[in-house]
Amino acid sequence: MVKSFIPHLVFGVLAVLGVSLVNAEDPYLYFTWTVTYGTRSILGVPQQVILINGQFPGPKLDVVTNNNIILNLMNKLDQPFLMTWNGIKQRKNSWQDGVLGTNCPIPPNSNYTYKFQAKDQIGSYTYFPSTLMHRAAGGFGALNIIHRSGDPNPLCKP
Ligand SMILES: *[C@@H]1O[C@H](CO)[C@@H](O)[C@H](O)[C@H]1NC(C)=O
């Protein structure tokens, strides 16, 4: 009686574990970005540019499909600053899109935490400032969404 019960118990425990693993949330990625002015000589002469964590262009965001991105952005410019995640669908999440009308610019010396998911997307995108002429001065960078291991890669081999 006891002997036949044990395999059932083991199977039951494994089944419960399996269900809880399948229901696990997609991974969370945390970033802290500080936006400042800086000087770079992109065209040969020094000019004021916009840096993210001291970098021009900004840091490359490499994420995997369905990752949750929690990005705390500190604006150290003397103007309001707003970042858009171009190409991210922001389903039911339009207030994270970083364009006027859905998202308020971040006032100087303030921060805002963007929370969005790279839901069911694969590809190469960009992020950039969406207000004033900031995009012309920097604050932009690459946003790559890589397919999950196990998902078929929909792109042909080059
Ligand atoms: C601003 O940053 C602080 C410290 O990192 C954080 O606790 C807070 O939630 C952030 N505020 C917003 C509105 O994102």
The ligand as a MOL file (V3000), in Angstrom:
LIG
                    3D

  0  0  0     0  0            999 V3000
M  V30 BEGIN CTAB
M  V30 COUNTS 14 14 0 0 0
M  V30 BEGIN ATOM
M  V30 1 C 13.1460 57.9300 -8.2440 0
M  V30 2 O 14.3060 57.2460 -7.7790 0
M  V30 3 C 14.1910 56.7280 -6.4730 0
M  V30 4 C 15.5550 56.1840 -6.0670 0
M  V30 5 O 16.1050 55.3620 -7.0650 0
M  V30 6 C 13.0890 55.6720 -6.4460 0
M  V30 7 O 12.9580 55.1410 -5.1510 0
M  V30 8 C 11.7850 56.3080 -6.8860 0
M  V30 9 O 10.7830 55.3290 -6.9760 0
M  V30 10 C 11.9370 56.9920 -8.2300 0
M  V30 11 N 10.7370 57.7500 -8.5440 0
M  V30 12 C 10.0100 57.5080 -9.6440 0
M  V30 13 C 8.7960 58.3550 -9.7940 0
M  V30 14 O 10.3190 56.6880 -10.4760 0
M  V30 END ATOM
M  V30 BEGIN BOND
M  V30 1 1 1 2
M  V30 2 1 1 10
M  V30 3 1 2 3
M  V30 4 1 3 4
M  V30 5 1 3 6
M  V30 6 1 4 5
M  V30 7 1 6 7
M  V30 8 1 6 8
M  V30 9 1 8 9
M  V30 10 1 8 10
M  V30 11 1 10 11
M  V30 12 1 11 12
M  V30 13 1 12 13
M  V30 14 2 12 14
M  V30 END BOND
M  V30 END CTAB
M  END
